[in-house]
Amino acid sequence: MPAQTQPTPALGLDLQPRLSRRGLLGAALLVPLAAGAGGISSALAATPRARVVSTPIRLDSNENPYGPSPAARQAILASVTETPRYADAALVELAAAVAAKHSVAPSQIIIGTGSGEVLKIAGLLAAEGAGGELVAARPTYEELPVFAAKMGVQTRWTSPDTQHRHDLQAMHEAIGEQTRAVYVCNPNNPTGTALSKAALERFIRSVPASTLVIVDEAYIDLADDPEVGSMIDLVRDCPSLVVLRTFSKIHGLAGLRIGYGVAGPALAARMNSKQISFPNVAGMRAAIASLGDHHFLAETYTALVTDRRRIHSALDGLGRPRTHSQGNFVFVDTGMPHATFSGRMLARNIKVGRHFDGYDSWARITIGTRPEVDRLLEALPGALGA
Ligand SMILES: Cc1ncc(COP(=O)(O)O)c(C=O)c1O
């Protein structure tokens, strides 16, 4: 259940009507390459205002519009020669590259068709033995709870604390005899809030050793709070901990469906034995290349974090309560029903994220490209006006 994924219209450029079918194919290949050649700055230049005119600006699904990186774009094209074959070699190389990044052994990596697959594998483990339960905090990313329910695992939900973070004390108290797994999304989707590294580590160490702990770090690359940090090092000490990452966010490869988990060797072997699908070669080659494209990753981080701060201060100026988001999105109390706010934004040609239960007047807004954020900032005062 990637966040409200919908098909993106092909490039959304207004030159489309003037091009033949063959011309369109050419444009589809050339524009991304041209954008990739000069990094984010030329990607910005290649983001025509025409896109804004022809289709709504998509600030609804927490994608990274700057991706893929220039190196990943080249790798996708080069992977064409590998497409007749099953992608075993790429899988081995990707696991090795990810393992090297995190200083663990390749046997500790679970590659998935998106981190969504790794969440589902965790759901399969939680479903072993009848009557198991999952503990999770609402609102959160619900791919695991939804899948677990299909496997017969019910979720025991806890409420957020006053700062819209997971309430770790409440989560601890919710763990009982039947608990097979605990899900922590850090930073959390949709609130964007993150737990401190120290508090999360204390919590994980307090969970019974037989209980699977899943820490979803899909957005951790975008955290700028020095208190926030990854739990990957903790897999050395905690054999029932798995930490999830994805290539869908800072790497900008959501459409190619690559994610992974890092765990101790025994848990990783158990999870790999439950693999549901096999990742595609273009995605894996792009992921390997993207891991090495440090310039792109640094530029993307700076662009998105700078724009997150711009949007946060605009919302503060407008007097709207918001969370301290650490993701590539902001979460704001608009002061009106979600449908009213999203309708007002759509009238201004901007699509924002969906409604979340218990947060009826709140909206999640993804951080787009710099021109898209400029448009958002122009639109907000009118849309939020009484
Ligand atoms: C917190 C979180 N985890 C996992 C995912 C799934 O990501 P993917 O399957 O694209 O790796 C998402 C997608 O939006 C997410 O927000």
PDBQT file of the ligand as one rigid body, heavy atoms in Angstrom, charges set to zero:
ROOT
HETATM    1  C1  LIG A 401       6.604   4.647   6.335  1.00  0.00    +0.000 C 
HETATM    2  C2  LIG A 401       6.584   3.901   5.047  1.00  0.00    +0.000 A 
HETATM    3  N1  LIG A 401       7.079   2.674   5.017  1.00  0.00    +0.000 NA
HETATM    4  C3  LIG A 401       7.100   1.958   3.891  1.00  0.00    +0.000 A 
HETATM    5  C4  LIG A 401       6.583   2.463   2.727  1.00  0.00    +0.000 A 
HETATM    6  C5  LIG A 401       6.595   1.578   1.505  1.00  0.00    +0.000 C 
HETATM    7  O1  LIG A 401       7.579   1.991   0.655  1.00  0.00    +0.000 OA
HETATM    8  P1  LIG A 401       8.074   1.105  -0.574  1.00  0.00    +0.000 P 
HETATM    9  O2  LIG A 401       7.257  -0.153  -0.609  1.00  0.00    +0.000 OA
HETATM   10  O3  LIG A 401       7.861   1.958  -1.768  1.00  0.00    +0.000 OA
HETATM   11  O4  LIG A 401       9.515   0.835  -0.281  1.00  0.00    +0.000 OA
HETATM   12  C6  LIG A 401       6.050   3.763   2.699  1.00  0.00    +0.000 A 
HETATM   13  C7  LIG A 401       5.472   4.318   1.460  1.00  0.00    +0.000 C 
HETATM   14  O5  LIG A 401       4.972   5.403   1.375  1.00  0.00    +0.000 OA
HETATM   15  C8  LIG A 401       6.052   4.500   3.899  1.00  0.00    +0.000 A 
HETATM   16  O6  LIG A 401       5.531   5.716   3.963  1.00  0.00    +0.000 OA
ENDROOT
TORSDOF 0
